[in-house]
Amino acid sequence: MKKKFLLPLIAIVAIAGVCTFSAFTPNSNQQVRTSQWYAYDGSGDPTQAENYVLSGPSSPGCSGDVEVCAIKAMDNGFDKPEITSTLVTEITAAVNNQQASANVNLRD
């Protein structure tokens, strides 16, 4: 009689253990999000994602201090920058002060 209950109990504990420990295994398919540089195409509002083209992990060659050349931001999932309110403030300040920042490069 004990064997009738013991075998199913062991199976249940084993399945529960596998489920519990597999829940904490890192997903190798999960992408790590990193900041990328996006070149401003010169058209429209520089605070709008559709006006940028993915440049890559390195800043494109920019020199000057008049208008936006490129921004560094997280990808929005469509190869466009995720422009947060903080980044909008940084873009605006860089243009107004004519000084590049950590996430905004300018050009002439």
CNS distance restraints for C-alpha pairs under 8 A (distance, minus, plus):
assign (resid   1 and name CA) (resid   5 and name CA) 7.10 0.50 0.50
assign (resid   2 and name CA) (resid   6 and name CA) 5.97 0.50 0.50
assign (resid   3 and name CA) (resid   7 and name CA) 6.05 0.50 0.50
assign (resid   4 and name CA) (resid   8 and name CA) 7.24 0.50 0.50
assign (resid   5 and name CA) (resid   9 and name CA) 6.15 0.50 0.50
assign (resid   6 and name CA) (resid  10 and name CA) 6.16 0.50 0.50
assign (resid   7 and name CA) (resid  11 and name CA) 6.33 0.50 0.50
assign (resid   8 and name CA) (resid  12 and name CA) 6.16 0.50 0.50
assign (resid   9 and name CA) (resid  13 and name CA) 6.21 0.50 0.50
assign (resid  10 and name CA) (resid  14 and name CA) 6.08 0.50 0.50
assign (resid  11 and name CA) (resid  15 and name CA) 6.18 0.50 0.50
assign (resid  12 and name CA) (resid  16 and name CA) 6.09 0.50 0.50
assign (resid  13 and name CA) (resid  17 and name CA) 6.09 0.50 0.50
assign (resid  14 and name CA) (resid  18 and name CA) 6.29 0.50 0.50
assign (resid  15 and name CA) (resid  19 and name CA) 6.20 0.50 0.50
assign (resid  16 and name CA) (resid  20 and name CA) 6.03 0.50 0.50
assign (resid  17 and name CA) (resid  21 and name CA) 6.14 0.50 0.50
assign (resid  18 and name CA) (resid  22 and name CA) 5.92 0.50 0.50
assign (resid  19 and name CA) (resid  23 and name CA) 6.25 0.50 0.50
assign (resid  20 and name CA) (resid  24 and name CA) 7.33 0.50 0.50
assign (resid  21 and name CA) (resid  25 and name CA) 6.97 0.50 0.50
assign (resid  33 and name CA) (resid  74 and name CA) 6.97 0.50 0.50
assign (resid  33 and name CA) (resid  75 and name CA) 7.51 0.50 0.50
assign (resid  34 and name CA) (resid  74 and name CA) 6.07 0.50 0.50
assign (resid  34 and name CA) (resid  75 and name CA) 7.70 0.50 0.50
assign (resid  35 and name CA) (resid  57 and name CA) 7.21 0.50 0.50
assign (resid  35 and name CA) (resid  72 and name CA) 6.18 0.50 0.50
assign (resid  35 and name CA) (resid  73 and name CA) 4.94 0.50 0.50
assign (resid  35 and name CA) (resid  74 and name CA) 4.44 0.50 0.50
assign (resid  35 and name CA) (resid  75 and name CA) 6.94 0.50 0.50
assign (resid  36 and name CA) (resid  54 and name CA) 7.40 0.50 0.50
assign (resid  36 and name CA) (resid  55 and name CA) 7.27 0.50 0.50
assign (resid  36 and name CA) (resid  56 and name CA) 5.36 0.50 0.50
assign (resid  36 and name CA) (resid  57 and name CA) 4.83 0.50 0.50
assign (resid  36 and name CA) (resid  58 and name CA) 7.40 0.50 0.50
assign (resid  36 and name CA) (resid  72 and name CA) 5.45 0.50 0.50
assign (resid  36 and name CA) (resid  73 and name CA) 5.60 0.50 0.50
assign (resid  36 and name CA) (resid  74 and name CA) 6.10 0.50 0.50
assign (resid  36 and name CA) (resid  75 and name CA) 6.91 0.50 0.50
assign (resid  36 and name CA) (resid  81 and name CA) 7.95 0.50 0.50
assign (resid  37 and name CA) (resid  54 and name CA) 6.39 0.50 0.50
assign (resid  37 and name CA) (resid  55 and name CA) 5.30 0.50 0.50
assign (resid  37 and name CA) (resid  56 and name CA) 5.26 0.50 0.50
assign (resid  37 and name CA) (resid  57 and name CA) 5.80 0.50 0.50
assign (resid  37 and name CA) (resid  58 and name CA) 6.33 0.50 0.50
assign (resid  37 and name CA) (resid  59 and name CA) 5.67 0.50 0.50
assign (resid  37 and name CA) (resid  60 and name CA) 7.50 0.50 0.50
assign (resid  37 and name CA) (resid  70 and name CA) 6.58 0.50 0.50
assign (resid  37 and name CA) (resid  71 and name CA) 5.59 0.50 0.50
assign (resid  37 and name CA) (resid  72 and name CA) 4.34 0.50 0.50
assign (resid  37 and name CA) (resid  73 and name CA) 6.48 0.50 0.50
assign (resid  38 and name CA) (resid  52 and name CA) 5.67 0.50 0.50
assign (resid  38 and name CA) (resid  53 and name CA) 5.28 0.50 0.50
assign (resid  38 and name CA) (resid  54 and name CA) 4.46 0.50 0.50
assign (resid  38 and name CA) (resid  55 and name CA) 4.88 0.50 0.50
assign (resid  38 and name CA) (resid  56 and name CA) 7.02 0.50 0.50
assign (resid  38 and name CA) (resid  70 and name CA) 5.38 0.50 0.50
assign (resid  38 and name CA) (resid  71 and name CA) 5.37 0.50 0.50
assign (resid  38 and name CA) (resid  72 and name CA) 6.26 0.50 0.50
assign (resid  38 and name CA) (resid  73 and name CA) 7.56 0.50 0.50
assign (resid  38 and name CA) (resid  80 and name CA) 7.46 0.50 0.50
assign (resid  38 and name CA) (resid  81 and name CA) 6.77 0.50 0.50
assign (resid  39 and name CA) (resid  52 and name CA) 5.39 0.50 0.50
assign (resid  39 and name CA) (resid  53 and name CA) 5.23 0.50 0.50
assign (resid  39 and name CA) (resid  54 and name CA) 6.39 0.50 0.50
assign (resid  39 and name CA) (resid  55 and name CA) 5.87 0.50 0.50
assign (resid  39 and name CA) (resid  60 and name CA) 7.05 0.50 0.50
assign (resid  39 and name CA) (resid  69 and name CA) 6.00 0.50 0.50
assign (resid  39 and name CA) (resid  70 and name CA) 4.26 0.50 0.50
assign (resid  39 and name CA) (resid  71 and name CA) 6.68 0.50 0.50
assign (resid  40 and name CA) (resid  46 and name CA) 6.88 0.50 0.50
assign (resid  40 and name CA) (resid  51 and name CA) 5.97 0.50 0.50
assign (resid  40 and name CA) (resid  52 and name CA) 4.54 0.50 0.50
assign (resid  40 and name CA) (resid  53 and name CA) 6.58 0.50 0.50
assign (resid  40 and name CA) (resid  68 and name CA) 6.59 0.50 0.50
assign (resid  40 and name CA) (resid  69 and name CA) 5.35 0.50 0.50
assign (resid  40 and name CA) (resid  70 and name CA) 5.24 0.50 0.50
assign (resid  40 and name CA) (resid  71 and name CA) 7.53 0.50 0.50
assign (resid  41 and name CA) (resid  51 and name CA) 5.71 0.50 0.50
assign (resid  41 and name CA) (resid  52 and name CA) 5.65 0.50 0.50
assign (resid  41 and name CA) (resid  53 and name CA) 6.92 0.50 0.50
assign (resid  42 and name CA) (resid  46 and name CA) 7.76 0.50 0.50
assign (resid  42 and name CA) (resid  51 and name CA) 7.27 0.50 0.50
assign (resid  42 and name CA) (resid  69 and name CA) 7.96 0.50 0.50
assign (resid  43 and name CA) (resid  51 and name CA) 6.27 0.50 0.50
assign (resid  44 and name CA) (resid  48 and name CA) 7.81 0.50 0.50
assign (resid  44 and name CA) (resid  51 and name CA) 6.48 0.50 0.50
assign (resid  45 and name CA) (resid  51 and name CA) 7.09 0.50 0.50
assign (resid  46 and name CA) (resid  51 and name CA) 6.55 0.50 0.50
assign (resid  46 and name CA) (resid  68 and name CA) 6.86 0.50 0.50
assign (resid  46 and name CA) (resid  91 and name CA) 7.75 0.50 0.50
assign (resid  47 and name CA) (resid  83 and name CA) 6.97 0.50 0.50
assign (resid  47 and name CA) (resid  88 and name CA) 5.79 0.50 0.50
assign (resid  47 and name CA) (resid  91 and name CA) 7.18 0.50 0.50
assign (resid  48 and name CA) (resid  52 and name CA) 7.89 0.50 0.50
assign (resid  48 and name CA) (resid  83 and name CA) 7.25 0.50 0.50
assign (resid  49 and name CA) (resid  80 and name CA) 5.76 0.50 0.50
assign (resid  49 and name CA) (resid  81 and name CA) 5.50 0.50 0.50
assign (resid  49 and name CA) (resid  82 and name CA) 6.87 0.50 0.50
assign (resid  49 and name CA) (resid  83 and name CA) 6.51 0.50 0.50
assign (resid  50 and name CA) (resid  80 and name CA) 6.75 0.50 0.50
assign (resid  52 and name CA) (resid  70 and name CA) 7.99 0.50 0.50
assign (resid  52 and name CA) (resid  80 and name CA) 6.48 0.50 0.50
assign (resid  52 and name CA) (resid  81 and name CA) 7.28 0.50 0.50
assign (resid  53 and name CA) (resid  79 and name CA) 7.44 0.50 0.50
assign (resid  53 and name CA) (resid  80 and name CA) 6.62 0.50 0.50
assign (resid  54 and name CA) (resid  79 and name CA) 5.93 0.50 0.50
assign (resid  54 and name CA) (resid  80 and name CA) 6.41 0.50 0.50
assign (resid  54 and name CA) (resid  81 and name CA) 7.83 0.50 0.50
assign (resid  55 and name CA) (resid  59 and name CA) 7.38 0.50 0.50
assign (resid  55 and name CA) (resid  60 and name CA) 6.73 0.50 0.50
assign (resid  59 and name CA) (resid  70 and name CA) 7.35 0.50 0.50
assign (resid  59 and name CA) (resid  72 and name CA) 7.88 0.50 0.50
assign (resid  60 and name CA) (resid  70 and name CA) 7.14 0.50 0.50
assign (resid  62 and name CA) (resid  69 and name CA) 6.16 0.50 0.50
assign (resid  62 and name CA) (resid  70 and name CA) 7.65 0.50 0.50
assign (resid  62 and name CA) (resid 105 and name CA) 6.45 0.50 0.50
assign (resid  62 and name CA) (resid 106 and name CA) 6.27 0.50 0.50
assign (resid  62 and name CA) (resid 107 and name CA) 5.55 0.50 0.50
assign (resid  63 and name CA) (resid 105 and name CA) 7.85 0.50 0.50
assign (resid  63 and name CA) (resid 106 and name CA) 6.34 0.50 0.50
assign (resid  63 and name CA) (resid 107 and name CA) 4.76 0.50 0.50
assign (resid  63 and name CA) (resid 108 and name CA) 6.80 0.50 0.50
assign (resid  64 and name CA) (resid 106 and name CA) 5.59 0.50 0.50
assign (resid  64 and name CA) (resid 107 and name CA) 3.85 0.50 0.50
assign (resid  64 and name CA) (resid 108 and name CA) 4.50 0.50 0.50
assign (resid  65 and name CA) (resid  95 and name CA) 7.50 0.50 0.50
assign (resid  65 and name CA) (resid  98 and name CA) 4.87 0.50 0.50
assign (resid  65 and name CA) (resid  99 and name CA) 5.84 0.50 0.50
assign (resid  65 and name CA) (resid 100 and name CA) 6.94 0.50 0.50
assign (resid  65 and name CA) (resid 106 and name CA) 5.00 0.50 0.50
assign (resid  65 and name CA) (resid 107 and name CA) 5.21 0.50 0.50
assign (resid  65 and name CA) (resid 108 and name CA) 5.73 0.50 0.50
assign (resid  66 and name CA) (resid  95 and name CA) 6.49 0.50 0.50
assign (resid  66 and name CA) (resid  98 and name CA) 5.80 0.50 0.50
assign (resid  66 and name CA) (resid 106 and name CA) 6.25 0.50 0.50
assign (resid  66 and name CA) (resid 107 and name CA) 5.68 0.50 0.50
assign (resid  66 and name CA) (resid 108 and name CA) 4.90 0.50 0.50
assign (resid  67 and name CA) (resid  95 and name CA) 5.96 0.50 0.50
assign (resid  67 and name CA) (resid  98 and name CA) 7.82 0.50 0.50
assign (resid  67 and name CA) (resid 106 and name CA) 5.30 0.50 0.50
assign (resid  67 and name CA) (resid 107 and name CA) 5.48 0.50 0.50
assign (resid  67 and name CA) (resid 108 and name CA) 6.28 0.50 0.50
assign (resid  68 and name CA) (resid  91 and name CA) 7.55 0.50 0.50
assign (resid  68 and name CA) (resid  95 and name CA) 6.88 0.50 0.50
assign (resid  68 and name CA) (resid 104 and name CA) 7.02 0.50 0.50
assign (resid  68 and name CA) (resid 105 and name CA) 6.13 0.50 0.50
assign (resid  68 and name CA) (resid 106 and name CA) 4.48 0.50 0.50
assign (resid  68 and name CA) (resid 107 and name CA) 6.21 0.50 0.50
assign (resid  69 and name CA) (resid 104 and name CA) 7.61 0.50 0.50
assign (resid  69 and name CA) (resid 105 and name CA) 5.43 0.50 0.50
assign (resid  69 and name CA) (resid 106 and name CA) 4.66 0.50 0.50
assign (resid  69 and name CA) (resid 107 and name CA) 5.34 0.50 0.50
assign (resid  70 and name CA) (resid 104 and name CA) 5.95 0.50 0.50
assign (resid  70 and name CA) (resid 105 and name CA) 5.16 0.50 0.50
assign (resid  70 and name CA) (resid 106 and name CA) 6.85 0.50 0.50
assign (resid  71 and name CA) (resid 103 and name CA) 5.34 0.50 0.50
assign (resid  71 and name CA) (resid 104 and name CA) 4.52 0.50 0.50
assign (resid  71 and name CA) (resid 105 and name CA) 6.23 0.50 0.50
assign (resid  72 and name CA) (resid  81 and name CA) 7.81 0.50 0.50
assign (resid  72 and name CA) (resid 102 and name CA) 7.99 0.50 0.50
assign (resid  72 and name CA) (resid 103 and name CA) 4.67 0.50 0.50
assign (resid  72 and name CA) (resid 104 and name CA) 6.50 0.50 0.50
assign (resid  73 and name CA) (resid  81 and name CA) 5.48 0.50 0.50
assign (resid  73 and name CA) (resid  82 and name CA) 6.06 0.50 0.50
assign (resid  73 and name CA) (resid  83 and name CA) 6.90 0.50 0.50
assign (resid  73 and name CA) (resid 103 and name CA) 7.22 0.50 0.50
assign (resid  74 and name CA) (resid  81 and name CA) 5.77 0.50 0.50
assign (resid  74 and name CA) (resid  82 and name CA) 5.39 0.50 0.50
assign (resid  74 and name CA) (resid  83 and name CA) 8.00 0.50 0.50
assign (resid  75 and name CA) (resid  79 and name CA) 5.89 0.50 0.50
assign (resid  75 and name CA) (resid  80 and name CA) 5.68 0.50 0.50
assign (resid  75 and name CA) (resid  81 and name CA) 4.82 0.50 0.50
assign (resid  75 and name CA) (resid  82 and name CA) 5.53 0.50 0.50
assign (resid  76 and name CA) (resid  80 and name CA) 5.67 0.50 0.50
assign (resid  76 and name CA) (resid  81 and name CA) 5.57 0.50 0.50
assign (resid  76 and name CA) (resid  82 and name CA) 4.76 0.50 0.50
assign (resid  83 and name CA) (resid  87 and name CA) 5.88 0.50 0.50
assign (resid  83 and name CA) (resid  88 and name CA) 6.67 0.50 0.50
assign (resid  84 and name CA) (resid  88 and name CA) 6.28 0.50 0.50
assign (resid  85 and name CA) (resid  89 and name CA) 6.27 0.50 0.50
assign (resid  86 and name CA) (resid  90 and name CA) 6.30 0.50 0.50
assign (resid  87 and name CA) (resid  91 and name CA) 6.04 0.50 0.50
assign (resid  87 and name CA) (resid 103 and name CA) 7.74 0.50 0.50
assign (resid  88 and name CA) (resid  92 and name CA) 6.12 0.50 0.50
assign (resid  89 and name CA) (resid  93 and name CA) 6.07 0.50 0.50
assign (resid  90 and name CA) (resid  94 and name CA) 6.06 0.50 0.50
assign (resid  90 and name CA) (resid 101 and name CA) 7.44 0.50 0.50
assign (resid  90 and name CA) (resid 103 and name CA) 7.60 0.50 0.50
assign (resid  90 and name CA) (resid 104 and name CA) 7.19 0.50 0.50
assign (resid  91 and name CA) (resid  95 and name CA) 6.32 0.50 0.50
assign (resid  91 and name CA) (resid 104 and name CA) 6.14 0.50 0.50
assign (resid  92 and name CA) (resid  96 and name CA) 6.05 0.50 0.50
assign (resid  93 and name CA) (resid  97 and name CA) 5.79 0.50 0.50
assign (resid  93 and name CA) (resid  98 and name CA) 7.97 0.50 0.50
assign (resid  94 and name CA) (resid  98 and name CA) 5.53 0.50 0.50
assign (resid  94 and name CA) (resid  99 and name CA) 5.01 0.50 0.50
assign (resid  94 and name CA) (resid 100 and name CA) 5.38 0.50 0.50
assign (resid  94 and name CA) (resid 101 and name CA) 6.41 0.50 0.50
assign (resid  94 and name CA) (resid 104 and name CA) 6.89 0.50 0.50
assign (resid  94 and name CA) (resid 106 and name CA) 7.77 0.50 0.50
assign (resid  95 and name CA) (resid  99 and name CA) 6.79 0.50 0.50
assign (resid  95 and name CA) (resid 100 and name CA) 7.86 0.50 0.50
assign (resid  95 and name CA) (resid 106 and name CA) 7.63 0.50 0.50
assign (resid  98 and name CA) (resid 106 and name CA) 7.80 0.50 0.50
assign (resid  99 and name CA) (resid 106 and name CA) 7.34 0.50 0.50
assign (resid 100 and name CA) (resid 104 and name CA) 5.56 0.50 0.50
assign (resid 100 and name CA) (resid 105 and name CA) 4.93 0.50 0.50
assign (resid 100 and name CA) (resid 106 and name CA) 5.69 0.50 0.50
assign (resid 101 and name CA) (resid 105 and name CA) 6.53 0.50 0.50
